[in-house]
Amino acid sequence: MFTGGNRVKLLRGGDELFPAMLRAIAGARHEIWLATYIFNDDPAALEIAQALAEACKRGVQVRVVVDGFGSRVTMPALKKRMCDSGVEAVVFRPIHRWWNWLQPGQLRRLHQKLCAVDDEVAFVGGINIIDDRIDQNHGRQDEPRLDFAVELRGPVVAPVVLAGRAVWSRAHLGEDFKEEVIALARAAEPVARAKRLLKRLRLPHLKGAKGKLSDLPPVRAAFVLRDNLRRRRTIERSYIAAIRKARERIDLASPYFYPGGSFRSALRQAARRGVQVRLLMQGKLDYRFAGLAARTLYDELLGAGVHIFEYTPAFLHAKVALVDDQWATVGSSNIDPLSLLLNLEANVVVRDADFNAELGAEFDRAFALSQEVDPKQTRRGVEGALRRGFVAWCAHVYLRIAGATGKY
């Protein structure tokens, strides 16, 4: 899964990501793949859309896929604008009418945020194509949301390209399923055509270099996917495996935090064996129920020695973590049932001391601006038990409606 010889650059917010993406798009020669949950229509997002259109005019193949729920408001106009310029834009599981929700799988969304250009550079993280200071539900904010992405170069770019191609192909097939079936039936070699189609739809089988991880040249990195086929719990397991090996420090940021039993157990055990475990949660809530869900777990974690901080200067959207000085991840996956069991997600895991030090400094700055939760102020007794039971029941019902199975 890991490859060596990569270059990984940490990017803070769209203020750093978008200029880097624009430079890569401007230099594109062959193809661009972009997948995102939200593609907004603010000036920062429109600048990306314009750059993609200009790349098309130079003869670059540009393919964009957005989620039908996350971009349901902005995408109709944006899709027409991009398609008129030659961009091949498709919507993953579109929602045009209320009855679209009755279709199987509609609760399983495309939550990846990735962009790959010419097999040379890729961007992966938690940042949507929207200005850092704009929230779709709360309007313009004074401070930018806290979020991260990484710029990748080297062998780790290849699986990002394949993932972008696969998710675009899935969405494209969903839009033109009837025409694709007719084309298969009329094809001179329908079996061969079907095999080629399945190959495009399949997310990359992530194989790492042979030999020991320590033998790989720096920077060692792995692209980790979560889907609803072969890699249902890959991201969750990568977190848990790293947490169980921690000896000194675990820092984790997630705006939506409601992990399953195994994940919480790993955090508690780490804290009890003397590891400094710090969690960065939302202090400024964008969705009240998500905040309630996270806070029902505070008493359990604080009692084991976990430190919890609530970030209040702005909305928290970062999905990042580090363990000791040799493991870190940046990506789209929250630590909740939607990300860990339902959505299509993409993270990058980095094994590099310098990268950990840089991300660790960002954590330290964020913790310094946050309010640490006092264990004495958490909800205990009957009220706390009722809240925990209500959230657990809601999560159980939601997962069953979505078709998720297995213990969480």
C-alpha positions in Angstrom: 0.0 0.0 0.0 2.9 2.4 0.8 5.2 3.7 -1.9 8.4 5.6 -1.4 10.0 8.5 -3.2 7.0 10.9 -2.9 6.8 14.6 -2.3 4.0 15.6 0.1 3.1 19.2 0.8 0.6 20.2 3.5 -1.9 22.9 2.4 -4.0 24.8 4.9 -7.4 25.8 3.6 -8.6 26.8 0.1 -6.3 29.9 0.5 -3.4 27.6 -0.1 -5.0 24.7 -2.0 -6.7 26.7 -4.8 -3.7 28.6 -6.0 -1.7 25.3 -6.2 -4.6 23.7 -8.1 -4.8 26.6 -10.5 -1.1 26.4 -11.2 -1.4 22.7 -11.9 -4.5 23.1 -14.1 -2.8 25.9 -16.1 0.2 23.6 -16.8 -2.0 20.5 -17.7 -1.2 18.9 -21.0 -3.3 15.7 -21.2 -6.0 15.1 -18.6 -7.6 16.4 -15.4 -9.8 14.4 -13.0 -11.6 16.2 -10.2 -14.0 14.8 -7.7 -15.7 16.8 -4.9 -18.7 16.8 -2.6 -19.4 20.6 -3.0 -18.6 22.7 -6.0 -19.9 26.1 -5.1 -20.6 29.2 -7.3 -18.6 31.8 -5.3 -15.7 33.7 -6.9 -13.0 31.2 -5.7 -15.0 28.2 -7.0 -15.8 30.0 -10.3 -12.1 30.7 -10.8 -11.4 26.9 -10.6 -14.3 26.3 -13.1 -12.9 28.9 -15.5 -9.4 27.3 -15.3 -10.9 23.9 -16.1 -12.7 25.5 -19.1 -9.6 27.1 -20.4 -7.7 23.8 -20.1 -10.4 22.2 -22.3 -9.8 24.9 -24.9 -6.1 23.9 -25.0 -7.2 20.3 -25.8 -6.9 18.9 -22.3 -9.4 16.2 -21.4 -11.2 17.5 -18.3 -13.6 15.3 -16.3 -15.4 16.5 -13.2 -17.7 14.6 -10.8 -19.7 16.2 -8.0 -22.1 14.7 -5.4 -25.8 15.1 -6.2 -26.6 16.2 -2.6 -23.6 18.3 -1.7 -23.8 20.3 -5.0 -27.6 20.0 -5.6 -28.1 23.8 -5.5 -25.2 25.1 -7.6 -24.4 22.3 -10.0 -27.3 22.7 -12.6 -25.9 26.1 -13.6 -22.3 25.1 -13.1 -22.7 21.9 -15.1 -24.1 23.8 -18.1 -21.4 26.4 -17.9 -18.6 23.7 -17.8 -20.2 21.4 -20.4 -20.6 24.4 -22.8 -16.8 24.8 -22.6 -16.1 21.1 -23.2 -15.7 19.9 -19.6 -17.2 16.5 -19.1 -19.1 17.1 -15.8 -21.3 14.5 -14.2 -23.3 14.2 -11.0 -23.0 11.3 -8.6 -26.4 10.1 -7.6 -28.4 13.2 -8.6 -31.4 14.3 -6.6 -33.9 16.1 -8.9 -37.1 15.1 -7.1 -38.1 13.9 -3.6 -38.6 10.4 -4.9 -35.0 10.1 -5.9 -34.4 9.4 -2.1 -36.4 6.2 -2.6 -33.7 4.8 -4.9 -31.3 2.3 -3.4 -28.0 3.7 -2.2 -29.0 7.4 -2.1 -27.7 7.7 1.5 -24.2 6.6 0.3 -22.7 9.8 -1.1 -19.5 10.8 -2.9 -17.5 12.6 -0.2 -14.1 12.5 -1.8 -12.1 15.7 -2.5 -9.4 14.9 -5.0 -7.8 16.3 -8.2 -5.2 14.7 -10.4 -3.4 16.4 -13.3 -1.4 14.5 -16.0 -0.3 11.6 -13.8 2.2 14.1 -12.2 0.5 16.0 -9.4 -2.6 15.3 -7.3 -4.5 17.0 -4.4 -6.3 15.1 -1.7 -7.9 16.3 1.5 -11.0 17.6 3.1 -11.4 20.9 1.2 -14.5 21.4 -1.0 -14.5 23.8 -4.0 -15.9 26.6 -1.9 -14.4 29.8 -0.4 -13.0 29.2 3.1 -15.1 32.0 4.5 -18.4 30.9 3.0 -20.7 28.3 4.6 -23.7 27.2 2.6 -26.0 27.1 5.6 -24.6 30.1 7.6 -23.4 32.5 5.0 -20.2 34.5 5.0 -18.0 34.2 8.0 -15.2 36.5 9.4 -12.7 33.7 9.9 -11.8 30.9 7.4 -12.8 27.4 8.4 -9.9 25.2 9.5 -9.2 22.6 6.9 -6.3 20.8 5.2 -5.2 19.0 2.0 -2.0 17.7 0.6 -0.3 18.2 -2.7 1.3 14.9 -4.0 4.0 14.1 -6.5 5.6 10.7 -7.1 4.3 7.1 -7.2 1.3 7.9 -4.9 -0.3 10.0 -7.7 -1.1 6.9 -9.8 -3.9 5.5 -7.6 -5.4 8.9 -7.2 -5.7 9.1 -11.0 -7.3 5.7 -11.1 -9.7 6.6 -8.3 -10.8 9.8 -10.1 -11.4 7.9 -13.3 -13.4 5.2 -11.5 -15.7 7.5 -9.6 -16.3 9.6 -12.7 -17.1 6.5 -14.7 -19.6 5.3 -12.1 -21.4 8.6 -12.1 -21.3 8.8 -15.9 -22.8 5.3 -16.1 -25.5 6.3 -13.7 -26.5 9.2 -15.8 -26.5 7.3 -19.1 -27.3 3.7 -18.0 -29.9 3.1 -20.6 -27.7 4.3 -23.5 -24.8 2.2 -22.1 -26.9 -1.0 -22.0 -28.1 -0.4 -25.6 -24.5 0.2 -26.7 -23.4 -3.1 -25.0 -26.2 -5.0 -26.7 -25.3 -3.6 -30.1 -21.6 -4.0 -29.8 -19.7 -6.4 -32.1 -18.0 -7.8 -29.0 -20.3 -7.2 -26.0 -18.3 -9.3 -23.5 -15.1 -7.5 -24.3 -16.9 -4.1 -24.1 -18.4 -5.1 -20.7 -15.0 -6.1 -19.3 -13.6 -2.8 -20.3 -16.5 -1.0 -18.7 -16.0 -2.9 -15.4 -12.3 -2.1 -15.4 -13.1 1.6 -15.6 -15.6 1.4 -12.8 -13.3 -0.5 -10.5 -11.4 1.5 -7.9 -7.7 0.9 -7.9 -6.3 -2.2 -6.2 -3.8 -0.6 -4.0 -0.6 -2.6 -4.0 2.5 -1.3 -2.2 6.2 -2.0 -3.0 7.6 -5.3 -1.9 9.9 -5.5 1.1 10.0 -3.6 4.4 8.4 -0.2 4.8 11.7 1.1 6.3 13.5 0.1 3.0 11.4 2.6 1.0 12.9 6.0 0.3 11.2 9.0 1.8 8.6 10.3 1.6 6.5 7.1 2.2 2.8 7.6 1.5 -0.3 5.6 0.8 -3.6 6.5 -0.8 -6.4 4.9 1.2 -10.0 4.6 -0.1 -13.3 3.7 1.4 -16.0 2.3 -0.9 -18.9 -0.1 -0.6 -17.3 -3.0 -2.3 -13.9 -4.4 -1.2 -12.7 -1.5 1.0 -15.7 -1.0 3.3 -13.7 -0.3 6.5 -10.2 0.4 5.2 -9.8 4.0 6.6 -11.3 3.0 9.9 -8.8 0.1 10.3 -5.9 2.3 9.3 -6.7 4.7 12.1 -7.2 1.9 14.7 -4.0 0.1 13.8 -2.0 3.4 14.1 -3.7 4.3 17.5 -2.9 0.9 18.9 0.8 1.3 18.2 1.0 4.8 19.6 3.6 5.4 22.4 3.7 9.1 22.9 1.2 11.3 21.1 -2.2 11.1 19.3 -3.7 14.2 17.9 -7.0 13.9 15.9 -9.3 16.5 14.4 -12.8 15.7 13.0 -15.8 18.0 12.8 -18.2 15.0 12.9 -17.1 12.6 15.6 -19.1 9.5 16.5 -16.7 6.5 16.2 -17.7 2.9 16.8 -16.8 0.7 19.8 -13.4 -0.5 18.5 -12.3 3.0 17.6 -13.3 4.4 21.1 -11.7 1.4 22.8 -8.4 2.0 21.0 -8.4 5.7 22.1 -9.2 4.8 25.7 -6.5 2.1 25.9 -3.9 4.5 24.4 -4.7 7.2 27.0 -4.5 4.6 29.9 -1.1 3.4 28.8 0.2 7.0 29.1 -0.1 8.3 25.5 -1.1 11.9 25.2 -4.5 11.7 23.4 -5.9 15.1 22.2 -9.1 15.4 20.2 -10.1 18.6 18.3 -13.8 18.9 18.0 -16.2 21.6 16.8 -16.9 24.4 19.2 -18.8 26.5 16.6 -21.4 24.1 15.4 -22.7 23.9 11.9 -25.1 21.0 12.6 -26.5 20.8 16.1 -27.2 17.1 16.0 -23.6 16.3 15.0 -22.4 18.3 17.9 -24.8 16.5 20.2 -23.6 13.1 18.9 -20.0 14.0 19.7 -20.7 15.4 23.1 -22.5 12.2 24.2 -19.1 10.5 24.1 -17.2 13.1 26.1 -17.7 11.6 29.5 -16.6 8.1 28.4 -13.4 9.4 26.8 -12.5 12.0 29.4 -12.8 9.4 32.1 -10.1 7.4 30.4 -7.7 10.4 30.3 -8.4 11.6 26.7 -8.2 15.4 26.4 -10.9 17.1 24.3 -10.7 20.6 22.8 -13.4 22.5 21.1 -12.3 24.8 18.3 -14.2 28.1 18.4 -12.6 30.8 16.2 -14.3 29.4 13.1 -16.0 26.3 11.7 -13.8 23.2 12.0 -13.8 21.0 8.8 -10.3 19.3 9.1 -10.1 15.6 9.0 -6.5 15.0 10.0 -4.6 13.0 12.6 -1.1 12.1 13.7 0.4 9.4 15.8 3.9 9.9 17.4 6.3 11.2 14.8 5.9 8.7 12.0 2.2 8.4 11.0 -0.2 11.0 9.8 -3.3 11.2 7.7 -5.1 13.9 5.8 -8.3 13.3 3.9 -12.0 13.5 3.5 -13.2 11.0 6.1 -14.8 12.1 9.3 -14.9 9.8 12.3 -18.6 9.0 12.1 -20.8 6.3 10.6 -21.5 8.2 7.4 -17.8 8.4 6.5 -16.6 5.2 8.0 -19.5 3.0 6.8 -21.4 4.6 3.9 -19.7 7.4 1.8 -17.0 7.2 -0.8 -13.9 8.6 1.0 -10.2 9.2 0.2 -7.4 9.8 2.6 -3.6 9.9 2.3 -1.4 8.3 5.0 2.1 9.7 5.4 5.0 8.1 7.2 7.5 10.9 7.6 8.9 12.7 10.6 9.2 16.1 8.9 5.6 16.0 7.7 4.4 15.0 11.2 6.3 17.9 12.7 4.6 20.3 10.4 1.2 18.9 11.0 1.9 18.8 14.7 2.7 22.5 14.7 -0.7 23.1 13.1 -2.4 21.1 15.8 -0.6 23.0 18.5 -1.8 26.3 17.1 -5.4 25.0 16.8 -5.3 23.7 20.4 -4.0 27.0 21.7 -7.0 28.7 20.1 -9.5 26.2 21.5 -11.3 25.6 24.8 -10.4 22.4 26.6 -13.5 20.5 27.9 -13.7 20.3 31.7 -14.6 16.7 32.7 -16.8 18.2 35.5 -19.0 19.9 33.0 -20.0 16.9 31.0 -23.6 15.5 31.0 -23.8 12.6 33.5 -26.5 10.7 35.2 -30.0 10.1 33.7 -29.8 13.1 31.3 -26.5 12.0 29.8 -27.7 8.4 29.5 -30.9 9.5 27.7 -28.9 11.6 25.3 -26.5 8.7 24.5 -29.4 6.4 24.0 -31.2 8.7 21.7 -28.1 9.4 19.5 -27.3 5.7 19.4 -30.9 4.8 18.3 -30.8 7.5 15.6 -27.5 6.2 14.3 -28.8 2.6 14.3 -31.9 3.5 12.4 -30.0 5.6 9.8 -27.5 2.9 9.1 -30.1 0.2 8.7 -32.1 2.4 6.3 -28.8 3.0 4.3 -28.2 -0.8 4.2 -25.1 -0.8 6.4 -24.5 -4.1 8.1 -22.0 -5.4 10.7 -21.0 -4.2 14.2 -20.2 -0.5 14.7 
